[in-house]
Amino acid sequence: MGDIWILTTASLVAVSCSMVGVFLVLRRMSLLGDAISHSVLLGIVLAYLAVGSRSVVAMMIGATVIGLLTAWLSNTLHRVSKLQTDASIGIIFTWFFAVGVILISVYAGQVDLDQECVLYGEIAFVPFDTVVWGESDIGPRAFWLILGVFLLNLLMVLIGFERFKLVAFHPALAVSLGVNVVFWHYLLMTMVSLTTVASFDAVGAILVVALLVIPASAAYLLAKSLKGMLWLAAGYAQLSVLAGYAVAVWLDSSIAASIAVMAGLLLMTTVLVLQVLKTRRQGRLVRA
């Protein structure tokens, strides 16, 4: 039963991350997803120190505030200092992440987190932290948390699909049509922040970043439409989870790291296959 919970939780994390990752990739904001996934550590630690417990609501609020602050400060630093966008993002998120790590070190006795948990997570322990409803054990806490975030993300995408699509592909047209581009931008940042903090404890920052970027990037190479890209990204994410879990069991290694490695290998395989097909197609045209 433990294996089922691990795979189910990892699958929900993968689909949730790939869903918001599609819009990050389309808007060329993948680095910002990386930034938020690291900087929310500061929000989690501050929330824990403020309330004295691992309150889900407090951690969500803290992480979301810091995630939005990361996006806003990165954009502000870019505009004010004329630094490149990627440089501004790198400055802000590394600073926030470093402050979070320092707080963990200083208040190690009060904060139920450690640096290794932050980076790698430990999804193998997910089945042991369960939720009890009445007298019934209804499953791991991480599963229900990420399920809630997944459903919220899905609802937002379904409701705002056309707006997200317009802002991603034609931001200038969106502005001319009166669409509040800033609102949809920060709604996406909120979704990224919530997804990150819901996934953080179980899988760690490394896998969150991988699942935000790699499945969406692979889908981008193949998809002909936004809907197709969303489905392909989810499929790549699921395949990465299954293959990564099998490798982790085989090698007795980190599950999160194995999933990230397999996601990367699947992307490289896709690139290689597409390149081979392109070369063959060009060869046939030359012979014709």
N, C-alpha and C positions, 0 to 999 in steps of 0.2 A: 504493500500500500504506500510505503514511503516513496518508492520510485515513481509511482503515479503522481503523487503530490508534487514532487520535484519537477517532473516533466510538465505537468499542467501549469505550475507557477512560472517556470521558465518560458513556456509557450505564450502565456499572457504577457509577460514582460516583453518578449520578442515582438509580438503583434502590436502592443501599445507603442513601443519605441519606433517600430518601422512606420506606423501610421503617421506620427508627427514628423518622423525623419523625412518622409516624402516631401513635405512642404519646406523643410529646411534645405534639402538638396535642390529643389526647384528654385528656391530664392537665393541660392548660393550662400547659405548661412550655416553650413555644417560646422564650421569652427565655433559659432555661437552656441550650438548645441553641446559641443565639447565643453565650452566655457561654463555653461549653466550646470552641466552634470557634475563639474568639479566644485564650482563656487557654492552650490546649495549646501555643501558640507557645513559652511559657516552658519547658515540659517538653521540647520538641524542642531548644531551644538548650542547656539544661542537659545533656541527654543527649549532644549533640554535643561540648560542652566536656569532659564527663567521659571519653568514650571516644576522642575525637579523630578520629572518622570518622562518616559517615552510616549507622551500623549500624541496620538496620531494627528489630531486637529492642530495642536501646537506645532508639530514638525511640518505639517503641510503649509501652515501659515508662514512659519519662519523661512522655509525653503522657497516658497513662492515669492515672498518679499525680496529675498536676496537674489533669486533668479531674475526677477523683473529689474531689480537695481543693477544687476550685471549688464543686462541689455541696454538699459538707459545710460549708465555711466560709460559704457563702451562707445555708444553713439555720440554722447556729449563730448568725450575726450577726442574722438575723431573730428568732430566739427570745430571744436575750440582750438585744438593744437595742430590741426592739419596732418596728424599722423595717419598712416594707412589704417584701414578698418581692421585688418587682421592683427596689426601691432597693438591697436587700442584694446581689442578683445583679449589678446594675450596678456597684456599688462594687468587688466582688471581681474581676470579670472585666476591668474596665478597668485595675485595678492590676496584675494579672498580665500582661496584654497589654503595658502600658507598660514593665514591668520586662523583658519579653522583647525589646522593641524597643531598649531601652537596652543590653542585653547584646549585641545584634547590632551596634549602633553602636560600642560599646567594643571588642569583639573581632572587628571586621569582617575582620581578616586571618586569623582562625582559624575563623570560622563561615561555611559555604558557603550563606548565605541573605542576602537583602536585603529591605527593607521592601516594595518593589513586588511581589516574588515572594510575600511573605506575603499581601498583599491580593488580588492579581489572579491569581497563578499564571501559568503559561504552558504550556497544554496542547499548543500547537503544537510544543513541543520534546520531547514525550513519546516519539515514535518514535526519537529519537537516543540515549536512555539505555537500552540493551538488556541483556538477560541472555544470557550465553553458556553453554550446557550442552554440555560436551565441546568439540566443534568446531562446534556448531550455534548459530545465533542464534535463540532461541526467542521473542523479542518484547520489548517495553518493560518495564522494571522496574516502572513505575507500574501497568501492566495487571495483572501477576501479584500485586502487593501488594493492589490494591483487589479483585481476584477472590477472594483469600484471605479478606479481611474480609467481602466479600459472602456467601460461603459460610458463614462463621462466624455472621453475623447471621441468615441464613436458617435455619441449624440451631437457633439459640437461639429464634427465633420459632416454628418447628415444634414444638420440644420443650416450650416454655413458653407456647404460644398461649393456653390456657385461663387460666393464671395471669396473664399480661399483660392479658388481657381483663378478668378479675375485678378486678385492681388498678386498671385504667384507669377502669372504669365504676362499680364498687362497692367503693371502698377500705375503708369501714367494715365491710361484709359480709365482705370478705377477712380482716380482722383477727379478726372474730368466728368465722370458720371455721378460724382457726389458720394462715392463710397468712402467711409471713414477708414482709410488705410492704416492709420495709427492704431485704431481700436483692434483691427484684425491682426496686426503685427503683435501687439501685446497679449492678445488672446492666445495666439500661438505660443508665445513665450511662457504664458501661464500653463498651458498644456504640457510644454516641455518640462517645466519645473515640477509640476505635479507627478508626471510620469517618472521623472528622475528620482524624486524622493521616495516614491512608492517602490521603486526597483532597487534603490540604493543598498538597503540593509541586506537584501537577499543575494544580489549578484555583484555588487560593487561598481565603482565608477568605470573601470576598464570595459566591462561588458556592456554597460549602458551606452557608452560612446560608440562602441562597435555596432550595436544594434540600431542606434540612431542613424548611422551613416551608411554602413555597408549594404544592408538589404535594399535600402532606397536607391543607392548608387547602382547596384546590379539591375534593379528594376528599370532604372532610367535608361539603361543601355538597350533594353528590349521592348519597353512599353510604347504603344501608339496613342495612348490616351491617359488622362489622369486616373480614371477608374481602373484601367488596366495596370497602371503603375502601383496603385495601392494594393491590388490583389497580388501582383507579382512580388512586391516587397514583403507582404505577409507570408507568401509561400517560401521565399528565400529565408526569411527569419525562422519559420518552422523547420525547414530542412536543416538549417544551421544548428538548431537546438537538438534535433534528433541525432544528427551526425556527431555533434560535439559531445553529447552525453554518452554515446557509444564509445567514442575515443577515450573519454575520461574514465569510464569503467574498465576499458581494455588496458590503459596505461596506469590506472590508479592515480590520476592526476586531478588538478583543479577543474571542476565542471565549468565554471565561468570562463576560465582561460581557454579551455578546449572548445567551447562554443564560439568564442571570438576567433580562434585560429581557423576553425572550419568555415566560419562566415567569410573570412578573408580568402581562403582557398577556393570557395565556391565563386567568389567574385573574380579571382584570377582565372579560374577555369572558363567562366563566361567570356571574359575578355579574349582569352586565347582562342576559344571556339569561334567567336565572332570574327576575329582576325583571320583565321584559317578560311572561313566561309567567304570573307571579303576577297582574299587572295585568289581563291578558286574562281570566284565570279569575275574578277578582273582578267584572269587567265583565259576564261572562255570568251570574253569580249574581244581580247587581243587576237585570238585564233579565228574569231568570226570575221 
